[in-house]
Amino acid sequence: MLLQAALQLAFTRFFCFIWLLRSINGLQALELRDKAKEYMGKGVSQAVDNVNKIIAPRLIGMDPRDQKRIDDLMVQQLDGSKNEWGWSKSKLGANAILAVSIAVCRAG
């Protein structure tokens, strides 16, 4: 399954597609899955909603060349979840944050 993020600048759109993979040992950042009947519990509509409703509004007007600031905003302020290994990204989903981060990187 793929998750796509699109970053719209004034006259150009940048895309990122990421494969959704399963954590093999729990040490990786946590993907957000729907766990509903659709797609055998592997749907990502909640991650997509997080991109559209939480992440995107906060990125409007930010300079995509400031990658670290954008990544820190998404990981530390908007998500803020931690475990014993560091930032787990379990609130917004690592899949949502990664897709947006790569789209920003391509734009910057």
Secondary structure as UniProt FT lines:
FT   STRAND          2..8
FT   STRAND          13..19
FT   HELIX           38..41
FT   HELIX           45..50
FT   HELIX           51..55
FT   HELIX           56..59
FT   TURN            60..61
FT   TURN            64..65
FT   HELIX           67..72
FT   HELIX           73..79
FT   STRAND          82..83
FT   TURN            84..85
FT   STRAND          86..87
FT   TURN            90..92
FT   HELIX           94..107
//
